[in-house]
Amino acid sequence: MHARVAYKFTSLGERFISNIKVGRSPQKLEANGKDIMDILALGIGNGSTLVIEAVGEDEKEAVDSLVELVNSLGDDGD
Amino acid sequence: MVSVLIIAHGNLARELLDTVMFITGGEGVMEAIALDHNVEVEQARNMVKEEIRNIDDGGGVLIMTDLYGGAPSNICMSLQDDMKFEILAGINLPALVKAVSLQKTHDLETMAKKLKDYAKENVYLASDFLKESDEKGEGKGK
């Protein structure tokens, strides 16, 4: 994943109150969805499957928005 | 909001700023001063003072320099205390990108402390990752 995309992801994540965890399947949900270096360290590449979990009062909106962002990315991750 | 001023040797500050702006899509209140080795100390000090006054909106300025003990840091440390600033020396790109997020939500002192830790925490030895991946049988980063 490009750093620019990771920034977009975490910047979007920061707009939500909920705690957001991200993992690259089948790994555990170990990355903070609001931290760019955590997301970059997942080593996400083309074809990776991400698992996104949000817990909090705006959890559904958070997950929906992040999934929409990820699905909008092109093959080059940008 | 806390403003950020990058000061470094040669053209490093401008290059770092350009890279941060590329990653964040232009978000962030951040400026850079490239300290050429030919610039006189007093001239450099005046440049820094002027820039601090220009970018400070009242939230203070976090000066991020490349090297503790180097001219950029020393010049900043000799500035008068009548300006609201903090100096974080020995910065890296993770800390600069994180600064864009933190400057919206944190005060100057808290932000400086968090970024000091963040800069240190985000230096990785690739072989540690590979070893961890081998142990898990995952192939991290692939």
Backbone of each chain as ProteinMPNN parsed JSONL, in Angstrom:
{"seq_chain_A": "MHARVAYKFTSLGERFISNIKVGRSPQKLEANGKDIMDILALGIGNGSTLVIEAVGEDEKEAVDSLVELVNSLGDDGD", "coords_chain_A": {"N_chain_A": [[0.846, -1.191, 0.0], [0.55, 2.193, -0.861], [2.108, 4.974, 0.796], [0.635, 7.287, 0.654], [-1.955, 6.392, 0.296], [-2.294, 4.967, 2.632], [-2.254, 7.092, 4.382], [-4.617, 8.396, 3.626], [-6.449, 6.471, 4.421], [-6.046, 6.313, 7.245], [-6.517, 8.908, 7.925], [-9.18, 9.178, 7.329], [-10.121, 7.299, 9.142], [-9.563, 8.604, 11.535], [-11.603, 10.387, 11.763], [-13.649, 9.218, 13.066], [-15.13, 8.27, 16.181], [-15.023, 5.77, 17.218], [-12.973, 2.933, 18.178], [-10.653, 1.591, 15.976], [-9.602, -1.29, 14.411], [-7.318, -3.041, 12.361], [-6.502, -5.71, 10.178], [-4.46, -7.873, 8.165], [-5.794, -10.364, 6.488], [-4.722, -13.742, 6.919], [-3.965, -12.677, 9.368], [-3.892, -11.41, 12.799], [-6.105, -8.854, 14.118], [-4.267, -6.372, 14.408], [-3.393, -3.842, 13.879], [-3.622, -0.338, 14.443], [-6.204, 1.446, 13.203], [-6.064, 4.137, 12.898], [-3.541, 4.947, 12.632], [-0.878, 5.683, 10.654], [1.649, 4.414, 10.337], [1.239, 1.963, 11.513], [-0.593, 0.865, 9.744], [0.892, 0.801, 7.362], [2.841, -1.007, 8.12], [1.54, -3.382, 7.987], [1.987, -4.493, 5.576], [0.414, -4.522, 3.241], [-0.629, -5.601, 0.117], [-1.334, -5.754, -3.463], [-4.273, -7.544, -3.941], [-4.434, -8.389, -1.351], [-6.403, -9.297, 1.518], [-8.282, -7.367, 3.612], [-9.202, -7.025, 7.034], [-11.47, -5.219, 8.828], [-12.29, -3.705, 11.821], [-14.512, -1.992, 13.886], [-15.215, -0.445, 16.965], [-17.534, 1.152, 18.836], [-19.508, 4.173, 19.17], [-19.988, 5.081, 16.576], [-19.515, 2.925, 14.937], [-20.542, 1.406, 12.753], [-20.765, 3.225, 10.643], [-18.101, 3.922, 10.446], [-16.79, 1.529, 9.626], [-18.156, 1.052, 7.217], [-17.425, 3.322, 5.719], [-14.626, 3.058, 5.539], [-14.357, 0.616, 4.233], [-15.537, 1.28, 1.833], [-13.68, 3.121, 0.903], [-11.371, 1.493, 0.596], [-12.289, -0.298, -1.325], [-12.517, 1.39, -3.435], [-10.03, 1.804, -4.368], [-7.537, 1.664, -6.901], [-5.897, -0.868, -8.969], [-3.231, -0.379, -8.562], [-3.22, 0.435, -6.051], [-3.81, 3.06, -5.567]], "CA_chain_A": [[0.0, 0.0, 0.0], [1.307, 3.44, -0.894], [1.993, 5.804, 2.001], [-0.438, 8.265, 0.434], [-3.225, 5.691, 0.521], [-2.347, 4.684, 4.076], [-2.637, 8.355, 5.031], [-6.051, 8.597, 3.367], [-7.173, 5.509, 5.251], [-5.989, 6.679, 8.668], [-7.127, 10.223, 8.059], [-10.615, 8.891, 7.375], [-10.352, 6.618, 10.42], [-9.492, 9.574, 12.641], [-12.853, 11.161, 11.86], [-14.619, 8.467, 13.864], [-14.836, 8.137, 17.61], [-14.809, 4.344, 17.499], [-11.653, 2.324, 18.029], [-10.619, 0.857, 14.704], [-8.486, -2.24, 14.278], [-7.199, -3.559, 10.993], [-5.58, -6.834, 9.997], [-4.396, -8.437, 6.808], [-6.202, -11.759, 6.671], [-5.362, -14.26, 8.128], [-3.323, -12.202, 10.598], [-4.789, -10.84, 13.802], [-6.419, -7.424, 13.994], [-3.271, -5.804, 15.304], [-3.02, -2.473, 13.517], [-4.516, 0.762, 14.787], [-6.714, 2.009, 11.958], [-5.88, 5.587, 12.861], [-2.096, 5.206, 12.673], [-0.339, 5.397, 9.325], [2.755, 3.459, 10.362], [0.639, 0.66, 11.813], [-1.205, 0.365, 8.5], [1.974, 0.479, 6.421], [3.573, -2.183, 8.609], [0.787, -4.606, 7.681], [2.498, -5.058, 4.324], [-0.727, -4.773, 2.353], [-0.297, -5.55, -1.308], [-2.431, -6.009, -4.388], [-4.867, -8.855, -3.698], [-4.564, -8.665, 0.091], [-7.737, -9.151, 2.102], [-8.223, -6.638, 4.886], [-10.312, -7.148, 7.975], [-11.588, -3.944, 9.538], [-13.241, -3.805, 12.937], [-14.677, -0.743, 14.64], [-16.02, -0.606, 18.173], [-17.866, 2.466, 19.377], [-20.851, 4.658, 18.825], [-20.154, 5.26, 15.127], [-18.779, 1.785, 14.369], [-21.04, 0.974, 11.437], [-20.371, 4.257, 9.677], [-16.641, 3.846, 10.289], [-16.442, 0.365, 8.798], [-18.698, 1.261, 5.862], [-16.622, 4.338, 5.024], [-13.283, 2.526, 5.26], [-14.507, -0.421, 3.203], [-15.791, 1.988, 0.58], [-12.396, 3.679, 0.456], [-10.508, 0.401, 0.129], [-12.845, -0.847, -2.584], [-12.388, 2.388, -4.51], [-8.619, 1.888, -4.784], [-7.204, 0.985, -8.146], [-4.997, -2.014, -8.85], [-1.929, 0.063, -8.068], [-3.398, 0.857, -4.653], [-3.862, 4.516, -5.492]], "C_chain_A": [[0.885, 1.246, 0.0], [1.073, 4.229, 0.408], [0.833, 6.795, 1.869], [-1.808, 7.645, 0.698], [-3.389, 5.372, 2.009], [-2.746, 5.946, 4.836], [-4.133, 8.625, 4.85], [-6.887, 7.719, 4.293], [-7.206, 5.978, 6.708], [-6.62, 8.048, 8.92], [-8.65, 10.09, 8.13], [-10.959, 8.235, 8.725], [-10.401, 7.576, 11.602], [-10.778, 10.375, 12.802], [-13.886, 10.48, 12.746], [-14.154, 8.331, 15.309], [-14.446, 6.698, 17.927], [-13.342, 3.95, 17.409], [-11.679, 1.46, 16.775], [-9.38, -0.015, 14.658], [-8.5, -2.824, 12.869], [-6.208, -4.71, 10.981], [-5.563, -7.251, 8.55], [-4.648, -9.925, 6.979], [-5.097, -12.701, 6.192], [-4.704, -13.788, 9.432], [-4.365, -11.651, 11.567], [-5.062, -9.378, 13.494], [-5.473, -6.659, 14.912], [-2.919, -4.349, 14.993], [-4.082, -1.467, 13.952], [-4.935, 1.451, 13.482], [-6.605, 3.517, 11.856], [-4.402, 5.954, 12.834], [-1.437, 4.759, 11.37], [0.776, 4.35, 9.353], [2.272, 2.049, 10.699], [0.079, 0.036, 10.536], [-0.117, -0.024, 7.502], [2.688, -0.808, 6.821], [2.813, -3.492, 8.363], [1.287, -5.266, 6.397], [1.39, -5.412, 3.348], [-0.297, -4.626, 0.897], [-1.529, -5.809, -2.153], [-2.977, -7.417, -4.148], [-4.999, -9.214, -2.226], [-6.027, -8.522, 0.516], [-7.596, -8.479, 3.457], [-9.439, -6.956, 5.739], [-10.322, -5.87, 8.802], [-12.66, -4.089, 10.619], [-13.317, -2.453, 13.641], [-15.573, -1.021, 15.838], [-16.271, 0.778, 18.759], [-19.175, 2.954, 18.811], [-21.078, 4.877, 17.325], [-19.496, 4.117, 14.344], [-19.248, 1.394, 12.959], [-20.609, 1.95, 10.339], [-18.869, 4.195, 9.399], [-16.26, 2.707, 9.361], [-16.931, 0.565, 7.36], [-17.823, 2.234, 5.07], [-15.256, 3.796, 4.638], [-13.333, 1.445, 4.182], [-14.733, 0.233, 1.842], [-14.487, 2.572, 0.016], [-11.499, 2.589, -0.13], [-10.999, -0.14, -1.204], [-12.722, 0.125, -3.756], [-10.956, 2.477, -5.039], [-8.402, 1.138, -6.074], [-6.252, -0.174, -7.909], [-3.623, -1.627, -8.32], [-2.023, 0.604, -6.651], [-3.512, 2.361, -4.509], [-5.225, 5.042, -5.95]], "O_chain_A": [[1.845, 1.339, 0.765], [0.009, 4.161, 1.022], [0.143, 7.098, 2.843], [-2.701, 8.288, 1.249], [-4.479, 5.493, 2.567], [-3.486, 5.879, 5.817], [-4.824, 9.027, 5.786], [-7.885, 8.156, 4.865], [-8.269, 6.032, 7.326], [-7.181, 8.305, 9.985], [-9.316, 10.795, 8.889], [-11.958, 8.577, 9.358], [-11.172, 7.389, 12.543], [-11.016, 10.972, 13.852], [-14.881, 11.092, 13.132], [-12.96, 8.285, 15.605], [-13.626, 6.451, 18.812], [-12.568, 4.551, 16.663], [-12.618, 0.696, 16.551], [-8.258, 0.458, 14.842], [-9.555, -3.062, 12.28], [-5.201, -4.685, 11.688], [-6.514, -7.02, 7.803], [-3.826, -10.651, 7.539], [-4.563, -12.466, 5.109], [-4.865, -14.421, 10.475], [-5.531, -11.454, 11.225], [-4.348, -8.747, 12.716], [-5.821, -6.336, 16.048], [-2.218, -3.701, 15.77], [-5.281, -1.72, 13.841], [-4.093, 1.975, 12.753], [-7.001, 4.111, 10.853], [-4.043, 7.121, 12.991], [-1.45, 3.574, 11.038], [0.834, 3.489, 8.475], [2.833, 1.062, 10.222], [0.253, -1.156, 10.281], [-0.208, -1.074, 6.866], [3.089, -1.599, 5.967], [3.374, -4.577, 8.511], [1.041, -6.449, 6.16], [1.419, -6.464, 2.708], [0.325, -3.635, 0.516], [-2.619, -6.051, -1.636], [-2.213, -8.382, -4.154], [-5.606, -10.23, -1.886], [-6.781, -7.732, -0.052], [-6.882, -8.963, 4.336], [-10.549, -7.131, 5.237], [-9.314, -5.49, 9.398], [-13.778, -4.533, 10.359], [-12.29, -1.85, 13.951], [-16.564, -1.743, 15.733], [-15.335, 1.487, 19.13], [-19.86, 2.247, 18.072], [-22.216, 4.86, 16.857], [-18.989, 4.315, 13.24], [-18.432, 1.091, 12.088], [-20.155, 1.552, 9.266], [-18.425, 4.389, 8.267], [-15.494, 2.899, 8.416], [-16.208, 0.281, 6.405], [-17.518, 1.999, 3.901], [-14.779, 4.046, 3.532], [-12.453, 1.374, 3.324], [-14.188, -0.208, 0.83], [-14.235, 2.519, -1.188], [-10.94, 2.748, -1.215], [-10.203, -0.406, -2.105], [-12.811, -0.27, -4.918], [-10.701, 3.146, -6.04], [-9.014, 0.097, -6.31], [-5.847, -0.429, -6.775], [-2.933, -2.441, -7.706], [-1.063, 1.154, -6.112], [-3.325, 2.884, -3.411], [-5.45, 6.252, -5.953]]}, "seq_chain_B": "MVSVLIIAHGNLARELLDTVMFITGGEGVMEAIALDHNVEVEQARNMVKEEIRNIDDGGGVLIMTDLYGGAPSNICMSLQDDMKFEILAGINLPALVKAVSLQKTHDLETMAKKLKDYAKENVYLASDFLKESDEKGEGKGK", "coords_chain_B": {"N_chain_B": [[-4.256, 25.929, 16.482], [-1.362, 23.856, 16.35], [1.515, 24.878, 14.675], [3.938, 23.687, 12.311], [7.422, 23.738, 11.858], [9.97, 22.869, 9.799], [13.391, 22.476, 10.034], [16.511, 22.104, 8.62], [19.737, 20.747, 7.628], [21.248, 21.802, 4.545], [19.252, 21.048, 1.721], [17.43, 19.437, 2.855], [15.184, 19.93, 4.541], [13.255, 21.114, 2.855], [12.85, 19.06, 1.047], [11.847, 17.069, 2.706], [9.481, 18.322, 3.508], [8.147, 18.52, 1.031], [7.759, 15.802, 0.537], [6.147, 15.006, 2.685], [3.89, 16.544, 2.129], [3.144, 15.393, -0.273], [2.371, 12.84, 0.579], [0.276, 13.434, 2.349], [-1.481, 14.707, 0.773], [-1.386, 17.441, 0.687], [-2.351, 18.339, 3.078], [-1.965, 19.835, 6.296], [-0.32, 22.173, 8.408], [2.508, 23.424, 7.748], [5.856, 24.384, 7.361], [9.079, 24.972, 5.79], [12.55, 25.481, 6.365], [15.454, 25.778, 4.634], [18.677, 25.361, 5.585], [21.384, 26.691, 4.39], [24.891, 26.069, 4.315], [26.373, 28.323, 3.974], [25.057, 30.434, 5.033], [25.022, 33.067, 7.364], [25.073, 32.88, 10.944], [23.529, 34.772, 12.411], [21.87, 35.744, 10.455], [20.487, 33.427, 9.789], [19.187, 32.972, 12.199], [17.441, 35.134, 12.261], [15.875, 34.524, 10.053], [14.555, 32.26, 10.975], [13.169, 33.267, 13.206], [11.429, 35.074, 11.937], [9.907, 33.328, 10.386], [8.671, 31.765, 12.322], [7.031, 33.682, 13.512], [5.419, 34.216, 11.336], [3.983, 31.821, 10.876], [2.761, 31.083, 13.235], [-0.325, 30.729, 14.705], [-1.167, 31.264, 17.156], [-1.318, 28.94, 18.492], [1.175, 28.034, 18.874], [4.493, 26.875, 17.841], [5.933, 23.996, 16.56], [9.146, 23.203, 16.199], [10.93, 21.232, 14.076], [13.856, 19.613, 13.822], [16.771, 18.315, 12.085], [18.976, 17.224, 13.412], [20.247, 16.848, 16.555], [22.312, 19.147, 18.208], [23.41, 20.054, 15.897], [23.77, 22.838, 13.55], [21.106, 23.83, 12.756], [19.493, 23.07, 14.972], [20.904, 24.252, 17.098], [20.746, 26.973, 16.498], [18.016, 27.419, 16.772], [17.7, 26.847, 19.461], [18.859, 28.988, 20.586], [17.102, 30.993, 20.399], [14.927, 33.64, 21.516], [12.804, 33.461, 24.393], [10.372, 34.628, 24.068], [8.734, 33.796, 22.167], [6.321, 31.291, 21.344], [7.33, 28.18, 21.269], [8.521, 24.845, 20.595], [11.242, 22.555, 20.445], [12.033, 19.802, 18.504], [14.415, 17.5, 17.995], [16.171, 15.548, 15.562], [14.468, 14.299, 13.738], [12.205, 12.187, 11.785], [10.622, 10.798, 8.813], [8.194, 9.317, 9.485], [7.476, 10.654, 11.907], [7.024, 13.229, 11.001], [4.845, 12.929, 9.264], [2.972, 11.995, 11.066], [2.765, 14.237, 12.616], [1.098, 15.912, 11.191], [-1.397, 14.845, 11.652], [-1.576, 15.045, 14.46], [-1.353, 17.767, 15.003], [-3.792, 18.919, 14.706], [-5.274, 18.224, 16.859], [-3.899, 18.267, 19.277], [-2.148, 19.965, 21.984], [0.809, 22.056, 21.966], [2.909, 21.123, 23.704], [2.137, 18.493, 24.415], [1.966, 17.333, 21.904], [4.633, 17.489, 21.024], [5.915, 15.755, 22.818], [4.64, 13.323, 22.266], [5.406, 12.936, 19.604], [8.136, 12.668, 19.831], [8.398, 10.156, 21.002], [7.102, 8.669, 19.036], [8.709, 8.939, 16.767], [10.922, 7.454, 17.505], [9.822, 4.949, 17.937], [9.144, 4.075, 15.439], [11.197, 3.09, 13.874], [12.516, 0.539, 12.094], [13.982, -2.703, 11.935], [14.489, -4.573, 9.234], [15.115, -7.293, 9.156], [14.177, -8.231, 11.568], [11.431, -8.228, 11.2], [11.235, -10.109, 9.152], [12.125, -12.383, 10.434], [10.158, -12.679, 12.373], [7.984, -13.14, 10.711], [8.709, -15.544, 9.54], [8.589, -17.18, 11.745], [5.889, -17.132, 12.223], [5.068, -18.151, 9.902], [4.09, -16.631, 7.802], [5.088, -14.609, 6.02], [5.407, -11.705, 6.067], [4.718, -8.59, 4.613], [4.728, -9.434, 2.053]], "CA_chain_B": [[-3.555, 24.748, 15.965], [0.106, 23.923, 16.402], [2.168, 24.924, 13.364], [5.189, 22.925, 12.293], [8.496, 24.322, 11.056], [11.083, 21.923, 9.632], [14.663, 23.161, 9.752], [17.533, 21.063, 8.486], [20.911, 21.07, 6.822], [21.116, 21.735, 3.091], [17.889, 21.147, 1.199], [16.657, 18.337, 3.44], [13.889, 20.375, 5.082], [12.294, 21.298, 1.755], [12.54, 17.741, 0.484], [10.951, 16.409, 3.662], [8.173, 18.976, 3.421], [7.521, 18.087, -0.227], [7.351, 14.406, 0.667], [4.986, 14.974, 3.596], [2.734, 17.108, 1.407], [2.729, 14.386, -1.256], [1.674, 11.763, 1.294], [-0.969, 13.899, 2.99], [-2.319, 15.394, -0.207], [-1.348, 18.889, 0.928], [-2.863, 18.669, 4.421], [-0.948, 20.134, 7.301], [0.234, 23.521, 8.496], [3.913, 23.057, 7.867], [6.773, 25.143, 6.498], [10.449, 24.465, 5.873], [13.667, 26.398, 6.127], [16.684, 25.067, 4.248], [19.814, 26.131, 6.086], [22.609, 26.532, 3.607], [26.04, 26.247, 5.208], [26.964, 29.653, 3.754], [24.261, 31.468, 5.715], [25.548, 33.506, 8.66], [24.228, 32.46, 12.07], [22.563, 35.812, 12.757], [20.898, 35.775, 9.352], [19.659, 32.229, 9.945], [18.34, 33.181, 13.38], [16.382, 36.067, 11.854], [14.96, 33.785, 9.156], [13.737, 31.363, 11.804], [12.257, 34.12, 13.983], [10.403, 35.608, 11.039], [9.013, 32.241, 9.973], [7.85, 31.41, 13.495], [5.979, 34.718, 13.641], [4.495, 34.093, 10.192], [3.097, 30.649, 10.858], [2.086, 30.848, 14.516], [-1.674, 31.317, 14.788], [-1.476, 31.353, 18.58], [-1.191, 27.595, 19.065], [2.591, 27.722, 19.048], [5.194, 26.275, 16.705], [6.84, 22.886, 16.841], [10.283, 23.22, 15.274], [11.446, 19.872, 13.949], [15.172, 19.723, 13.189], [17.316, 17.027, 11.656], [20.128, 16.695, 14.151], [20.536, 17.545, 17.81], [23.704, 19.59, 18.265], [23.776, 20.671, 14.623], [23.456, 24.275, 13.451], [19.67, 24.15, 12.813], [19.002, 22.951, 16.355], [21.574, 25.237, 17.953], [20.19, 28.302, 16.195], [16.671, 27.486, 17.374], [17.81, 26.841, 20.922], [19.348, 30.288, 21.036], [16.059, 32.005, 20.207], [14.361, 34.179, 22.753], [11.641, 32.723, 24.894], [9.116, 35.376, 23.957], [7.9, 33.13, 21.178], [5.847, 30.001, 21.859], [7.792, 27.096, 20.41], [9.231, 23.697, 21.185], [12.159, 22.018, 19.434], [12.196, 18.347, 18.495], [15.589, 17.297, 17.138], [16.403, 14.166, 15.131], [13.169, 13.848, 13.22], [12.153, 11.304, 10.612], [9.384, 10.963, 8.038], [7.008, 8.921, 10.26], [7.093, 11.699, 12.866], [6.496, 14.387, 10.268], [3.495, 12.608, 8.784], [2.113, 11.94, 12.261], [2.577, 15.613, 13.09], [-0.05, 16.493, 10.484], [-2.602, 14.395, 12.373], [-1.605, 15.503, 15.852], [-1.417, 19.217, 15.143], [-5.2, 19.35, 14.725], [-5.974, 17.799, 18.074], [-3.075, 18.306, 20.482], [-1.42, 21.205, 22.254], [2.222, 22.017, 21.564], [3.745, 20.3, 24.587], [1.724, 17.092, 24.281], [2.334, 16.897, 20.557], [6.094, 17.312, 20.974], [6.268, 14.537, 23.561], [4.149, 12.157, 21.52], [6.209, 12.752, 18.385], [9.472, 12.183, 20.225], [8.264, 8.696, 21.149], [6.669, 8.087, 17.753], [9.877, 8.891, 15.869], [11.789, 6.341, 17.94], [9.1, 3.664, 17.828], [8.904, 3.689, 14.055], [12.416, 2.695, 13.157], [12.426, -0.921, 12.038], [15.033, -3.513, 11.346], [13.714, -5.463, 8.365], [15.352, -8.703, 9.466], [13.299, -8.596, 12.692], [10.142, -8.524, 10.587], [11.311, -11.355, 8.397], [12.239, -13.46, 11.42], [8.822, -12.818, 12.967], [7.117, -13.736, 9.695], [9.101, -16.945, 9.395], [8.082, -17.902, 12.922], [4.44, -17.261, 12.072], [4.815, -18.811, 8.625], [3.198, -15.752, 7.048], [5.694, -13.832, 4.949], [4.929, -10.328, 6.211], [5.173, -7.635, 3.615], [4.695, -10.013, 0.703]], "C_chain_B": [[-2.035, 24.948, 16.077], [0.643, 23.952, 14.963], [3.497, 24.191, 13.448], [6.192, 23.616, 11.368], [9.653, 23.321, 11.003], [12.334, 22.728, 9.291], [15.763, 22.108, 9.714], [18.688, 21.538, 7.618], [20.586, 20.962, 5.329], [19.664, 21.867, 2.663], [16.945, 20.107, 1.81], [15.265, 18.768, 3.903], [12.84, 20.515, 3.978], [11.89, 19.959, 1.15], [11.59, 16.973, 1.411], [9.551, 16.997, 3.582], [7.438, 18.531, 2.15], [6.988, 16.663, -0.109], [6.139, 14.268, 1.591], [3.738, 15.476, 2.871], [2.219, 16.13, 0.344], [1.887, 13.303, -0.568], [0.323, 12.229, 1.814], [-1.897, 14.612, 2.012], [-2.415, 16.888, 0.075], [-1.905, 19.298, 2.272], [-1.696, 19.019, 5.332], [-0.469, 21.568, 7.218], [1.709, 23.365, 8.794], [4.736, 23.894, 6.889], [8.181, 24.597, 6.69], [11.443, 25.591, 5.666], [14.896, 25.547, 5.81], [17.856, 25.924, 4.701], [21.068, 25.803, 5.29], [23.809, 26.808, 4.52], [26.712, 27.608, 5.042], [26.235, 30.761, 4.507], [24.88, 31.787, 7.076], [24.549, 33.159, 9.766], [23.149, 33.498, 12.378], [21.458, 35.912, 11.697], [19.93, 34.596, 9.48], [18.688, 32.399, 11.108], [17.167, 34.104, 13.021], [15.368, 35.396, 10.934], [14.001, 32.925, 9.971], [12.715, 32.17, 12.602], [11.093, 34.604, 13.124], [9.4, 34.528, 10.656], [8.115, 31.811, 11.124], [6.698, 32.404, 13.632], [4.95, 34.589, 12.522], [3.507, 32.952, 10.359], [2.34, 30.42, 12.165], [0.724, 31.546, 14.547], [-2.115, 31.462, 16.24], [-1.336, 30.021, 19.278], [0.25, 27.188, 19.31], [3.171, 27.008, 17.837], [6.09, 25.136, 17.196], [7.93, 22.916, 15.771], [10.871, 21.809, 15.25], [12.76, 19.941, 13.161], [15.767, 18.34, 12.938], [18.288, 16.403, 12.648], [20.372, 17.491, 15.427], [22.023, 17.912, 17.854], [24.196, 20.209, 16.972], [23.326, 22.122, 14.579], [21.953, 24.567, 13.487], [19.111, 24.089, 14.237], [19.602, 24.034, 17.237], [21.024, 26.642, 17.745], [18.821, 28.454, 16.855], [16.747, 27.567, 18.893], [18.299, 28.18, 21.464], [18.294, 31.39, 20.864], [15.49, 32.457, 21.539], [13.089, 33.42, 23.13], [10.326, 33.476, 24.728], [8.206, 34.8, 22.873], [7.528, 31.753, 21.709], [6.281, 28.896, 20.894], [8.439, 25.986, 21.222], [10.109, 23.129, 20.07], [12.251, 20.503, 19.602], [13.314, 18.036, 17.496], [15.775, 15.817, 16.804], [15.158, 13.533, 14.532], [13.306, 12.86, 12.064], [10.78, 11.465, 9.94], [8.143, 10.473, 8.79], [6.534, 10.013, 11.225], [6.495, 12.907, 12.157], [5.074, 14.136, 9.773], [2.523, 12.576, 9.967], [1.815, 13.343, 12.783], [1.359, 16.262, 12.439], [-1.356, 16.091, 11.173], [-2.696, 15.037, 13.756], [-1.809, 17.009, 15.98], [-2.852, 19.735, 15.195], [-5.826, 19.156, 16.095], [-5.18, 17.952, 19.376], [-2.454, 19.686, 20.708], [0.072, 20.969, 21.984], [3.053, 21.036, 22.406], [3.427, 18.809, 24.425], [2.158, 16.53, 22.934], [3.833, 16.613, 20.466], [6.507, 16.017, 21.671], [5.844, 13.281, 22.814], [5.024, 11.889, 20.296], [7.626, 12.275, 18.693], [9.429, 10.659, 20.344], [7.968, 8.036, 19.801], [7.848, 7.933, 16.792], [10.758, 7.698, 16.216], [11.122, 4.984, 17.706], [8.989, 3.175, 16.389], [10.165, 3.561, 13.216], [12.457, 1.176, 13.234], [13.683, -1.536, 11.459], [14.318, -4.603, 10.543], [13.907, -6.932, 8.736], [14.525, -9.164, 10.677], [11.918, -8.998, 12.177], [10.16, -9.892, 9.913], [11.374, -12.551, 9.344], [10.867, -13.757, 12.027], [7.875, -13.524, 11.986], [7.426, -15.211, 9.513], [8.529, -17.78, 10.549], [6.576, -18.14, 12.821], [4.08, -18.031, 10.799], [3.949, -17.983, 7.703], [3.847, -15.05, 5.866], [5.19, -12.407, 4.96], [5.533, -9.431, 5.138], [5.14, -8.193, 2.214], [3.263, -10.052, 0.196]], "O_chain_B": [[-1.516, 26.053, 15.92], [0.251, 23.128, 14.137], [4.101, 24.089, 14.515], [5.86, 24.022, 10.254], [10.236, 22.973, 12.03], [12.329, 23.553, 8.377], [15.926, 21.324, 10.649], [18.622, 22.582, 6.968], [19.765, 20.146, 4.911], [18.931, 22.706, 3.187], [15.818, 19.92, 1.349], [14.285, 18.056, 3.685], [11.693, 20.096, 4.136], [10.732, 19.753, 0.786], [10.655, 16.314, 0.955], [8.559, 16.269, 3.587], [6.252, 18.205, 2.195], [5.9, 16.356, -0.596], [5.217, 13.503, 1.307], [2.662, 14.891, 2.993], [1.016, 16.049, 0.092], [0.834, 12.906, -1.067], [-0.664, 11.499, 1.727], [-2.977, 15.066, 2.392], [-3.414, 17.525, -0.26], [-1.933, 20.488, 2.587], [-0.577, 18.543, 5.141], [-0.241, 22.111, 6.137], [2.111, 23.194, 9.945], [4.35, 24.081, 5.735], [8.445, 23.853, 7.634], [11.208, 26.524, 4.898], [15.317, 24.711, 6.609], [18.015, 27.063, 4.262], [21.714, 24.776, 5.496], [23.748, 27.676, 5.391], [27.529, 28.003, 5.874], [26.729, 31.884, 4.608], [25.218, 30.884, 7.841], [23.338, 33.148, 9.545], [21.987, 33.145, 12.582], [20.287, 36.133, 12.006], [18.721, 34.744, 9.305], [17.52, 32.022, 11.018], [16.035, 33.865, 13.439], [14.167, 35.655, 11.015], [12.802, 32.87, 9.696], [11.541, 31.806, 12.669], [9.932, 34.549, 13.531], [8.195, 34.776, 10.606], [6.935, 31.525, 10.924], [5.547, 32.019, 13.839], [3.76, 34.822, 12.732], [2.33, 33.091, 10.026], [1.383, 29.647, 12.199], [0.627, 32.768, 14.434], [-3.279, 31.746, 16.522], [-1.244, 29.96, 20.504], [0.519, 26.131, 19.882], [2.448, 26.594, 16.931], [6.888, 25.3, 18.119], [7.667, 22.683, 14.591], [11.259, 21.269, 16.286], [12.767, 20.286, 11.98], [15.325, 17.34, 13.503], [18.406, 15.18, 12.713], [20.672, 18.683, 15.37], [22.883, 17.079, 17.57], [25.265, 20.818, 16.937], [22.595, 22.583, 15.455], [21.547, 25.487, 14.197], [18.345, 24.961, 14.648], [18.898, 24.661, 18.029], [20.858, 27.403, 18.698], [18.513, 29.5, 17.428], [15.959, 28.266, 19.529], [18.168, 28.465, 22.654], [18.552, 32.561, 21.144], [15.564, 31.752, 22.545], [12.412, 32.829, 22.288], [9.283, 33.017, 25.194], [7.075, 35.246, 22.683], [8.303, 31.122, 22.427], [5.677, 28.705, 19.839], [8.843, 26.173, 22.37], [9.76, 23.214, 18.892], [12.51, 19.995, 20.694], [13.171, 18.281, 16.298], [15.564, 14.946, 17.648], [14.844, 12.372, 14.796], [14.368, 12.719, 11.458], [9.904, 12.172, 10.439], [7.115, 11.149, 8.746], [5.334, 10.264, 11.344], [5.565, 13.533, 12.664], [4.212, 15.011, 9.851], [1.398, 13.068, 9.875], [0.74, 13.598, 13.325], [0.67, 17.067, 13.065], [-2.294, 16.883, 11.266], [-3.756, 15.51, 14.166], [-2.381, 17.474, 16.966], [-3.104, 20.844, 15.665], [-6.789, 19.836, 16.452], [-5.736, 17.782, 20.461], [-2.259, 20.463, 19.773], [0.52, 19.837, 21.801], [3.805, 20.223, 21.866], [4.328, 17.977, 24.313], [2.651, 15.406, 22.839], [4.244, 15.604, 19.892], [7.35, 15.275, 21.168], [6.589, 12.304, 22.738], [5.342, 10.738, 19.995], [8.234, 11.56, 17.896], [10.315, 9.964, 19.847], [8.517, 6.984, 19.475], [7.967, 6.926, 16.093], [11.275, 7.016, 15.331], [11.772, 4.009, 17.328], [8.765, 1.988, 16.151], [10.191, 3.878, 12.027], [12.436, 0.602, 14.322], [14.351, -0.954, 10.604], [13.626, -5.449, 11.109], [12.971, -7.726, 8.642], [14.209, -10.348, 10.798], [11.317, -9.965, 12.646], [9.252, -10.708, 10.074], [10.764, -13.59, 9.095], [10.469, -14.912, 12.176], [7.08, -14.381, 12.371], [6.521, -16.03, 9.35], [8.06, -18.904, 10.366], [6.054, -19.168, 13.251], [2.953, -18.499, 10.634], [3.169, -18.522, 6.918], [3.222, -14.91, 4.815], [4.611, -11.943, 3.978], [6.717, -9.525, 4.816], [5.493, -7.491, 1.266], [3.017, -10.504, -0.922]]}, "name": "protein", "num_of_chains": 2, "seq": "MHARVAYKFTSLGERFISNIKVGRSPQKLEANGKDIMDILALGIGNGSTLVIEAVGEDEKEAVDSLVELVNSLGDDGDMVSVLIIAHGNLARELLDTVMFITGGEGVMEAIALDHNVEVEQARNMVKEEIRNIDDGGGVLIMTDLYGGAPSNICMSLQDDMKFEILAGINLPALVKAVSLQKTHDLETMAKKLKDYAKENVYLASDFLKESDEKGEGKGK"}
